[in-house]
Amino acid sequence: MRGNSLDIFTRYLSARALPTVKAPSLPKPAITISRQTGAGAVTVAHLVAEQLDIDCQGEPPWPWAVFDRNLASKILEDHNLSTKVEQSMPEDTRFPLTDALEGLLGLHPITWTLKEYAKETIRRLATKGNVILVGRGGAIVTASLPGILHVRLMAPFDFRVRHFAEFYQTTAEKATHLIREKDEGRRRYVQSCSTPMLMILCTTLVNRILHGDQKKEMVYS
């Protein structure tokens, strides 16, 4: 595995801060990886980044960075949100009425808003280049951007169960259940990235219940 993740990330940001004499004529490369649970996407991403650090750092050179579980932290940092909000950012969708009610009560930002924040961060990272983005609908979010390689990582179910059980030190039975649960959650998450209307309608309904006829401006950014 590639050294200290914090050191790599720090070097990546430092390199980005260097002045450039001339804007590159070609799009900066980036990679998105969508994956089945247990297929080893994070391991593969770091191995690929290791090789690209040798072969393709660009000019001026800067290290490749992998964003997987740390992507949620980056989203919070970019939008000045509390680290507590990360608990409300699973790679899944929540029941819309419950989510809208909790959002309007101030327990956390509405999930759709968080997904829009995620899209902004993902697009910004992909545009800067030399990043590998794992999960969170990266392929859909960056579909309109040039210079992005989209990868789908799959593996036989038995392999995924075995790999998941070994990594998390659990039984095959529990691994089977969790893999199916996570795969379904990620499917819902990706699907929701392009279907905002249900969330907006539920939020409007809850707002009317709480505030009667009083109009309240809702901002979806």
C-alpha positions in Angstrom: 0.0 0.0 0.0 1.2 3.5 -0.7 2.8 5.1 2.3 1.0 7.5 4.6 -2.4 8.6 3.1 -2.2 12.0 4.8 1.3 12.6 3.4 0.1 11.7 -0.1 -2.9 13.9 0.2 -0.8 16.8 1.5 1.6 16.5 -1.3 -1.2 16.4 -3.8 -2.7 19.7 -2.5 0.7 21.3 -2.3 1.4 20.4 -5.9 -1.9 21.9 -6.9 -1.0 25.2 -5.3 2.2 25.6 -7.4 1.9 28.4 -10.0 1.7 27.3 -13.6 3.2 29.3 -16.5 0.7 28.0 -19.0 -2.6 26.2 -18.8 -2.4 22.7 -20.3 -4.0 22.2 -23.7 -5.2 18.7 -22.9 -7.7 17.8 -20.1 -6.1 16.6 -16.9 -6.8 12.8 -16.5 -8.8 11.3 -13.7 -10.4 7.9 -13.1 -13.7 6.9 -11.5 -14.3 3.4 -10.2 -17.7 2.0 -9.5 -17.6 -1.4 -7.8 -19.4 -4.3 -6.4 -19.0 -4.7 -2.6 -16.0 -6.9 -1.8 -14.4 -6.6 -5.2 -11.3 -4.9 -3.8 -11.8 -1.5 -5.4 -9.8 0.4 -2.8 -6.8 -1.9 -3.1 -7.0 -1.7 -6.9 -7.2 2.1 -6.8 -4.1 2.5 -4.7 -2.1 0.0 -6.8 -3.1 1.9 -10.0 -2.2 5.3 -8.3 1.2 3.8 -7.4 1.9 2.9 -11.0 0.6 6.2 -12.3 2.9 8.1 -9.9 5.7 6.4 -11.8 4.3 6.7 -15.4 2.0 9.7 -15.5 2.5 12.5 -13.0 2.1 15.2 -15.7 3.9 18.5 -16.1 4.4 20.0 -13.6 4.4 16.7 -11.8 2.1 16.0 -8.9 1.1 12.8 -7.2 -2.1 10.9 -7.8 -4.6 10.8 -5.0 -7.2 8.2 -4.2 -10.6 9.4 -2.8 -12.7 6.6 -1.3 -13.8 6.6 2.3 -12.0 10.0 2.8 -14.2 11.5 0.0 -17.0 12.2 2.6 -14.5 14.2 4.8 -13.4 16.2 1.7 -17.0 17.1 0.9 -17.5 18.3 4.5 -14.3 20.3 4.4 -15.3 21.9 1.0 -18.7 23.0 2.3 -17.7 23.9 5.9 -19.9 21.3 7.5 -19.5 19.6 10.9 -17.8 16.2 11.0 -21.0 15.0 12.7 -22.8 15.3 9.4 -20.7 12.4 8.0 -23.1 10.0 9.9 -25.9 11.3 7.5 -23.8 10.6 4.4 -24.0 6.8 3.7 -23.7 5.6 0.2 -27.4 4.9 0.2 -30.7 6.7 0.3 -32.9 7.4 3.3 -36.7 7.3 3.4 -37.6 10.7 1.9 -40.2 11.9 4.4 -38.0 11.0 7.4 -35.0 12.7 5.8 -37.0 15.8 4.9 -38.4 16.1 8.5 -35.0 15.6 10.1 -33.5 18.2 7.7 -36.2 20.8 8.4 -35.8 20.2 12.2 -32.1 21.0 11.8 -30.8 17.6 12.7 -28.7 17.5 9.5 -28.7 18.9 6.0 -31.3 17.3 3.7 -29.7 14.3 1.9 -30.4 15.8 -1.5 -28.4 18.9 -0.5 -25.5 16.7 0.7 -25.6 14.8 -2.6 -25.4 18.1 -4.5 -22.4 19.1 -2.3 -20.8 15.7 -3.1 -21.3 16.3 -6.9 -19.6 19.7 -6.6 -16.6 18.2 -4.8 -16.3 15.2 -7.2 -16.4 17.4 -10.3 -13.9 19.8 -8.8 -11.5 17.1 -8.0 -11.9 15.4 -11.4 -11.3 18.7 -13.2 -8.1 19.2 -11.3 -7.0 15.8 -12.4 -4.6 13.1 -11.1 -7.3 11.6 -8.9 -9.0 8.2 -8.6 -12.6 8.6 -7.3 -14.1 5.5 -5.8 -17.9 5.3 -5.5 -20.6 7.9 -4.9 -21.8 7.9 -8.5 -18.5 9.3 -9.8 -19.1 8.0 -13.3 -22.5 9.7 -13.5 -21.4 12.9 -11.9 -18.4 13.4 -14.2 -20.1 12.0 -17.4 -20.0 15.4 -19.1 -16.3 16.1 -18.3 -13.5 15.3 -20.7 -10.4 13.2 -19.9 -12.1 10.9 -17.4 -11.7 7.1 -17.5 -14.7 5.2 -16.0 -14.1 1.7 -14.6 -16.6 -0.8 -13.3 -14.9 -3.3 -11.0 -16.8 -6.7 -10.6 -15.9 -10.1 -9.2 -17.6 -13.5 -8.6 -19.9 -13.4 -5.6 -18.0 -16.2 -3.8 -14.8 -14.2 -4.1 -16.4 -11.1 -2.8 -17.8 -12.9 0.2 -14.5 -14.5 1.0 -12.6 -11.2 0.6 -15.2 -9.2 2.6 -15.2 -11.8 5.5 -11.3 -11.8 5.6 -11.0 -8.0 5.6 -13.7 -7.3 8.2 -13.0 -10.5 10.2 -16.5 -11.8 10.1 -18.4 -14.9 9.1 -19.3 -15.8 5.5 -23.0 -15.7 6.4 -22.7 -12.2 7.8 -20.5 -11.1 4.8 -23.1 -12.4 2.4 -25.9 -10.4 4.1 -23.8 -7.2 4.3 -22.6 -7.4 0.6 -26.2 -7.7 -0.6 -27.3 -4.9 1.6 -24.4 -2.6 0.5 -24.8 -3.4 -3.2 -28.5 -2.5 -3.0 -27.8 0.7 -1.0 -25.2 1.8 -3.6 -27.7 1.0 -6.4 -30.3 3.3 -4.7 -27.7 6.0 -4.2 -26.6 6.1 -7.8 -30.2 6.0 -9.0 -31.1 8.9 -6.7 -28.2 11.0 -8.2 -30.5 11.7 -11.2 -33.9 11.7 -9.6 -34.3 14.7 -7.3 -38.1 15.3 -7.6 -39.3 12.9 -4.9 -36.9 14.5 -2.4 -38.1 18.0 -3.3 -41.8 17.0 -3.1 -41.4 15.3 0.3 -39.5 18.3 1.7 -42.3 20.6 0.4 -44.9 18.4 2.1 -43.2 18.3 5.4 -42.6 22.0 5.3 -46.3 22.6 4.8 -47.1 20.3 7.7 -44.7 22.1 10.0 -45.5 25.6 8.9 -49.0 25.6 7.6 -49.5 27.9 4.7 -46.4 30.0 5.6 -44.0 29.9 2.6 -40.4 29.1 3.3 -37.6 29.4 0.7 -35.7 26.2 0.2 -32.3 26.3 -1.2 -31.0 23.2 -3.0 -27.3 23.7 -3.8 
